[in-house]
């Protein structure tokens, strides 16, 4: 009887953490955003020269259209410089890069031996001569007003970085859990980033981002996330990172449960490595940033362990416990739905609720393996041929 009591307490504690991560923390950020007096407003007169950096490995399918979307921006074209770096590409990326350089006087293309994205970026940034740098991946498409809407916030002295919103495009119209799940997940992330930005600073980076040149630090090693490293360096300098919802980019790379698992595994591994490098941000002396770091980042990555412990505790819980049957039912529904979702995805059948269950389970398995990858100290910045490690 005593063992049942302690197991029930442990189970309720774990459930309360899950509720905090996915329900109460978003509510807290929403409420704080409504009373915050630190909201940043755009400066419509701020229109400096800027450099867009695109690092690429075997991006023949995506690179040219990405560049065209930047050139078609409503931002003054004479104030945009584009630097493309190829990390030892073996397809037609180099050929396309040279063609774009010959065609457009504001584009410079550089070829390097393969060394990984972080090494490549550390070589490209010193080639810039503007005070603002935007980083963009080849599978992204910039909407016409995105650069203009984003850069207006960098005119504020307290802002060091801006990040854009993302719309996930389903290019082949397949019924992928990766597409459906990631689209919903990005809406959830948008909600958090927007509220955090109003309160003070967003702590989770995404897609295109712009940074003030003086705040860029050489990316420390091959284990950290390049974009998250830029964000953390800005926060460490006690500048703000602002999510700009009116600045949107489209992501068109194909998604499925397999490459989403690989992406999550890598992102958690490099994310933990980045936070380890900037571990001072977890200190209470960073105030609300520290609170966001613990709540938005670290606690979410312990979710797979909570799910495992709930399964184990349920096995040892007495059937007479009031928690036993609800836990069995809820966990059975989740994992059975994910299994059926995996089957119907293999057969290209669309039923979003089952796809979302598959995405959630797949995402947390990716988190778990990402933690193992982090503990094994593997590098994360070398692209795979499928582009999975480009982001």
C-alpha positions as CSV (number, residue, x, y, z in Angstrom):
1,X,0.0,0.0,0.0
2,X,2.8,2.4,0.9
3,X,4.6,1.5,-2.4
4,X,1.4,2.4,-4.3
5,X,1.2,5.7,-2.5
6,X,4.8,6.7,-3.5
7,X,4.3,5.5,-7.1
8,X,1.1,7.6,-7.3
9,X,3.0,10.7,-6.1
10,X,5.8,10.1,-8.6
11,X,3.3,9.6,-11.4
12,X,1.4,12.8,-10.5
13,X,4.7,14.7,-10.3
14,X,5.7,13.5,-13.8
15,X,2.3,14.3,-15.2
16,X,2.5,17.8,-13.7
17,X,5.9,18.4,-15.5
18,X,4.3,17.4,-18.8
19,X,1.4,19.7,-18.1
20,X,3.7,22.5,-17.2
21,X,5.8,22.1,-20.4
22,X,3.0,21.9,-22.9
23,X,0.1,23.8,-21.2
24,X,1.0,26.0,-18.2
25,X,4.3,27.5,-19.5
26,X,2.5,28.6,-22.8
27,X,-0.3,30.1,-20.6
28,X,2.3,31.9,-18.4
29,X,4.1,33.4,-21.4
30,X,0.8,34.6,-22.8
31,X,-0.3,36.3,-19.6
32,X,3.1,37.9,-19.1
33,X,3.1,39.2,-22.7
34,X,-0.2,41.0,-22.0
35,X,1.3,43.0,-19.1
36,X,4.8,43.4,-20.4
37,X,6.0,47.0,-21.0
38,X,9.1,46.0,-23.0
39,X,7.6,45.4,-26.4
40,X,9.9,46.4,-29.3
41,X,8.4,48.4,-32.2
42,X,9.9,48.5,-35.7
43,X,11.8,51.4,-37.0
44,X,10.5,52.0,-40.5
45,X,13.4,54.4,-41.4
46,X,16.1,51.9,-40.6
47,X,17.4,50.6,-44.0
48,X,21.1,49.7,-43.8
49,X,23.2,47.6,-46.2
50,X,23.1,43.9,-45.3
51,X,24.7,40.6,-46.3
52,X,22.8,37.4,-46.8
53,X,25.0,34.3,-46.2
54,X,23.9,30.9,-47.6
55,X,26.0,27.9,-46.8
56,X,25.3,24.9,-49.0
57,X,26.3,21.3,-49.5
58,X,24.8,19.5,-52.5
59,X,21.9,21.9,-52.9
60,X,21.5,21.9,-56.7
61,X,17.7,21.3,-56.3
62,X,17.1,24.3,-54.0
63,X,19.9,26.9,-54.3
64,X,18.9,29.0,-57.4
65,X,15.3,29.5,-56.3
66,X,16.5,30.5,-52.9
67,X,18.7,33.2,-54.4
68,X,15.9,34.4,-56.6
69,X,13.6,34.8,-53.7
70,X,16.2,37.1,-52.0
71,X,16.7,39.1,-55.2
72,X,12.9,39.5,-55.5
73,X,12.7,41.0,-52.0
74,X,11.1,44.4,-51.6
75,X,14.3,45.5,-49.8
76,X,16.5,47.8,-51.9
77,X,18.5,45.5,-54.1
78,X,21.5,47.8,-54.1
79,X,21.7,47.4,-50.3
80,X,21.7,43.6,-50.4
81,X,24.9,41.6,-50.8
82,X,24.8,37.8,-51.1
83,X,27.6,35.4,-50.2
84,X,27.2,31.7,-51.1
85,X,29.6,29.2,-49.7
86,X,29.9,25.6,-50.9
87,X,31.1,23.0,-48.4
88,X,32.8,20.6,-50.8
89,X,29.6,20.0,-52.9
90,X,29.8,17.1,-55.3
91,X,26.6,17.8,-57.4
92,X,25.9,20.9,-59.5
93,X,25.8,23.3,-56.6
94,X,29.2,24.8,-57.5
95,X,28.2,25.2,-61.1
96,X,25.0,27.0,-60.1
97,X,26.9,29.2,-57.7
98,X,29.4,30.3,-60.3
99,X,26.6,31.0,-62.8
100,X,24.7,33.1,-60.2
101,X,27.9,35.1,-59.4
102,X,28.5,35.8,-63.1
103,X,24.9,36.9,-63.6
104,X,24.5,39.2,-60.5
105,X,27.1,41.7,-59.4
106,X,26.0,41.6,-55.8
107,X,26.6,37.8,-55.4
108,X,30.0,36.3,-54.4
109,X,30.4,32.5,-54.5
110,X,33.2,30.6,-52.7
111,X,34.1,27.0,-52.9
112,X,35.8,25.2,-49.9
113,X,36.9,21.7,-49.1
114,X,34.3,19.9,-46.9
115,X,34.7,20.8,-43.3
116,X,31.1,21.1,-42.0
117,X,28.7,24.0,-41.8
118,X,30.2,25.6,-38.7
119,X,33.7,25.7,-40.2
120,X,32.2,27.1,-43.4
121,X,30.3,29.9,-41.7
122,X,33.4,30.9,-39.7
123,X,35.1,31.4,-43.1
124,X,32.2,33.3,-44.7
125,X,31.4,35.8,-42.0
126,X,34.9,37.6,-42.2
127,X,34.2,38.1,-45.9
128,X,31.3,40.5,-45.1
129,X,31.6,44.2,-44.7
130,X,28.1,45.2,-43.6
131,X,26.8,45.7,-40.0
132,X,23.9,43.3,-40.5
133,X,24.2,39.7,-41.6
134,X,21.3,37.4,-42.4
135,X,21.7,33.6,-42.4
136,X,19.6,31.5,-44.8
137,X,19.4,27.8,-45.8
138,X,19.0,26.9,-49.4
139,X,15.7,25.1,-48.9
140,X,14.0,28.3,-47.7
141,X,12.1,30.8,-49.8
142,X,12.0,34.5,-48.6
143,X,8.7,36.2,-49.1
144,X,8.9,39.8,-50.6
145,X,8.5,41.8,-47.3
146,X,10.4,39.4,-45.0
147,X,13.8,41.0,-45.0
148,X,12.3,44.5,-44.8
149,X,10.0,43.6,-41.9
150,X,12.8,41.8,-40.0
151,X,15.5,44.4,-40.3
152,X,13.4,47.2,-38.9
153,X,13.6,45.7,-35.5
154,X,17.4,45.7,-35.6
155,X,17.4,49.5,-35.6
156,X,16.7,49.2,-31.9
157,X,19.8,49.5,-29.7
158,X,18.6,46.7,-27.4
159,X,18.0,44.2,-30.2
160,X,20.8,42.0,-31.4
161,X,19.0,39.4,-33.5
162,X,15.8,38.8,-35.3
163,X,14.2,35.6,-36.5
164,X,11.6,34.9,-39.0
165,X,8.4,32.8,-39.0
166,X,8.3,29.6,-41.0
167,X,5.5,28.1,-43.2
168,X,6.0,24.4,-44.0
169,X,5.3,23.6,-47.6
170,X,4.3,20.0,-48.6
171,X,6.0,19.9,-52.1
172,X,5.0,16.4,-53.1
173,X,1.6,16.5,-51.4
174,X,2.2,13.2,-49.6
175,X,0.4,12.4,-46.4
176,X,3.4,12.7,-44.2
177,X,3.4,12.8,-40.4
178,X,6.6,14.9,-40.7
179,X,4.7,17.5,-42.6
180,X,1.5,17.6,-40.5
181,X,3.3,17.3,-37.2
182,X,6.0,19.8,-38.0
183,X,3.4,22.3,-39.3
184,X,1.4,22.1,-36.0
185,X,4.6,22.1,-33.9
186,X,5.8,25.3,-35.7
187,X,2.5,27.0,-34.8
188,X,3.1,26.1,-31.2
189,X,6.7,27.4,-31.4
190,X,5.4,30.6,-33.0
191,X,3.1,31.2,-30.1
192,X,5.9,30.8,-27.6
193,X,8.5,32.8,-29.6
194,X,6.1,35.7,-30.1
195,X,5.2,35.9,-26.4
196,X,8.8,35.5,-25.2
197,X,9.8,38.3,-27.6
198,X,7.2,40.7,-26.2
199,X,8.3,39.9,-22.6
200,X,12.0,40.1,-23.4
201,X,13.7,37.6,-25.8
202,X,12.9,34.4,-27.6
203,X,15.2,31.5,-26.7
204,X,14.5,29.1,-29.6
205,X,15.9,30.0,-33.0
206,X,14.4,29.1,-36.3
207,X,14.8,29.5,-40.1
208,X,16.2,32.8,-41.4
209,X,17.7,35.1,-38.8
210,X,19.6,38.4,-38.9
211,X,22.3,39.4,-36.4
212,X,24.4,42.6,-35.8
213,X,27.9,41.9,-37.0
214,X,29.6,43.0,-33.8
215,X,27.6,40.3,-31.9
216,X,28.7,37.4,-34.0
217,X,31.1,35.1,-32.4
218,X,33.1,32.4,-34.2
219,X,31.1,29.2,-33.9
220,X,33.0,27.3,-31.2
221,X,33.2,23.8,-32.5
222,X,31.5,21.1,-34.7
223,X,29.1,20.0,-32.0
224,X,27.0,23.1,-31.5
225,X,24.1,24.4,-33.6
226,X,25.2,27.3,-35.7
227,X,21.9,29.2,-35.5
228,X,21.3,28.5,-31.8
229,X,24.9,29.5,-31.1
230,X,24.2,32.9,-32.8
231,X,21.1,33.3,-30.6
232,X,22.9,32.4,-27.4
233,X,25.8,34.7,-28.1
234,X,23.3,37.6,-28.4
235,X,21.5,36.6,-25.2
236,X,24.9,36.2,-23.4
237,X,25.7,39.8,-24.5
238,X,22.4,40.8,-22.8
239,X,20.9,41.9,-26.1
240,X,17.4,40.9,-27.1
241,X,16.4,38.3,-29.8
242,X,13.1,39.1,-31.4
243,X,10.7,36.9,-33.3
244,X,9.2,38.8,-36.2
245,X,5.9,37.2,-37.2
246,X,5.5,39.5,-40.2
247,X,8.8,38.2,-41.6
248,X,8.0,34.8,-43.2
249,X,9.9,32.2,-45.1
250,X,8.8,29.0,-46.7
251,X,10.5,25.7,-46.1
252,X,10.1,23.4,-49.1
253,X,12.3,20.4,-48.3
254,X,10.4,17.1,-48.3
255,X,9.6,15.7,-44.9
256,X,8.8,12.2,-43.6
257,X,9.0,10.5,-40.2
258,X,12.5,9.2,-40.9
259,X,14.2,12.5,-41.7
260,X,12.2,14.2,-39.0
261,X,13.6,11.7,-36.5
262,X,17.1,12.3,-37.7
263,X,16.7,16.1,-37.6
264,X,15.3,16.0,-34.0
265,X,18.2,13.7,-33.0
266,X,20.7,16.1,-34.3
267,X,19.0,19.3,-33.0
268,X,18.8,18.0,-29.5
269,X,22.4,16.9,-29.6
270,X,23.7,20.2,-30.9
271,X,21.2,22.1,-28.8
272,X,22.6,20.6,-25.6
273,X,26.1,21.2,-26.7
274,X,25.3,24.9,-27.4
275,X,23.6,25.3,-24.0
276,X,26.6,23.6,-22.4
277,X,28.8,26.3,-24.0
278,X,26.6,29.1,-22.8
279,X,25.6,27.4,-19.5
280,X,25.8,30.8,-17.8
281,X,22.4,31.6,-19.4
282,X,20.9,29.1,-17.0
283,X,21.9,31.1,-14.0
284,X,19.2,33.2,-12.3
285,X,21.3,36.3,-12.9
286,X,20.0,36.2,-16.5
287,X,16.5,36.6,-15.1
288,X,13.6,35.9,-17.4
289,X,16.0,34.5,-20.1
290,X,17.1,31.8,-17.6
291,X,13.4,31.0,-16.9
292,X,12.7,30.6,-20.6
293,X,15.8,28.5,-21.1
294,X,14.8,26.0,-18.5
295,X,11.1,25.9,-19.4
296,X,11.2,26.2,-23.2
297,X,14.4,24.2,-23.9
298,X,15.7,21.8,-21.3
299,X,12.5,20.6,-19.7
300,X,11.0,19.8,-23.1
301,X,14.0,17.6,-23.9
302,X,13.4,15.4,-20.8
303,X,9.9,14.5,-22.1
304,X,11.0,11.1,-23.4
305,X,12.4,10.1,-20.0
306,X,9.1,11.1,-18.4
307,X,7.2,9.0,-20.9
308,X,9.5,6.0,-20.2
309,X,9.1,6.4,-16.4
310,X,5.3,6.6,-16.7
311,X,5.3,3.3,-18.6
312,X,7.6,1.7,-16.0
313,X,5.7,3.1,-13.0
314,X,2.4,2.0,-14.5
315,X,3.7,-1.6,-14.7
316,X,4.4,-1.6,-10.9
317,X,1.3,0.3,-9.9
318,X,-1.4,-1.7,-8.2
319,X,-4.5,-2.3,-10.4
320,X,-6.7,-0.9,-7.5
321,X,-5.0,2.5,-7.8
322,X,-7.3,5.2,-9.1
323,X,-4.5,6.2,-11.6
324,X,-3.9,2.7,-13.0
325,X,-6.7,2.4,-15.5
326,X,-6.6,6.0,-16.9
327,X,-2.8,5.6,-17.4
328,X,-3.2,2.3,-19.2
329,X,-5.9,3.7,-21.4
330,X,-4.2,7.0,-22.3
331,X,-0.8,5.4,-23.0
332,X,-2.4,2.6,-25.0
333,X,-4.3,5.1,-27.1
334,X,-1.1,7.2,-27.8
335,X,1.2,4.3,-28.7
336,X,-1.4,2.3,-30.6
337,X,-2.4,5.5,-32.6
338,X,1.3,6.1,-33.4
339,X,1.7,2.5,-34.6
340,X,-1.4,2.8,-36.8
341,X,-0.2,6.2,-38.0
342,X,3.1,4.6,-39.0
343,X,1.2,1.9,-41.0
344,X,-1.1,4.4,-42.8
345,X,1.8,6.7,-43.6
346,X,3.6,3.8,-45.3
347,X,0.5,3.4,-47.4
348,X,0.1,7.1,-48.1
349,X,-3.3,7.3,-46.4
350,X,-4.3,10.6,-44.8
351,X,-5.7,10.7,-41.2
352,X,-4.1,13.6,-39.4
353,X,-4.9,12.6,-35.7
354,X,-3.0,9.4,-36.1
355,X,-0.2,11.2,-37.9
356,X,0.1,13.7,-35.0
357,X,0.4,10.8,-32.6
358,X,3.2,9.3,-34.7
359,X,4.9,12.7,-34.9
360,X,4.8,13.2,-31.1
361,X,6.2,9.7,-30.4
362,X,8.7,9.9,-33.2
363,X,9.8,13.4,-32.0
364,X,10.4,12.2,-28.5
365,X,12.3,9.1,-29.6
366,X,14.5,11.6,-31.6
367,X,14.9,13.7,-28.5
368,X,16.1,10.6,-26.6
369,X,18.6,9.5,-29.2
370,X,19.7,13.1,-29.5
371,X,20.6,13.1,-25.8
372,X,22.6,9.9,-26.3
373,X,24.3,11.5,-29.3
374,X,25.2,14.5,-27.1
375,X,26.6,12.3,-24.4
376,X,28.8,10.5,-27.0
377,X,30.2,13.9,-28.1
378,X,29.6,13.3,-31.8
379,X,29.9,16.2,-34.2
380,X,26.8,17.7,-35.7
381,X,27.8,20.1,-38.4
382,X,28.7,17.8,-41.3
383,X,25.9,17.7,-43.8
384,X,24.5,14.4,-45.0
385,X,23.8,13.8,-48.7
386,X,20.1,14.1,-48.1
387,X,20.4,17.5,-46.5
388,X,19.1,16.2,-43.1
389,X,21.9,17.9,-41.2
390,X,21.6,21.2,-43.0
391,X,19.2,22.5,-40.4
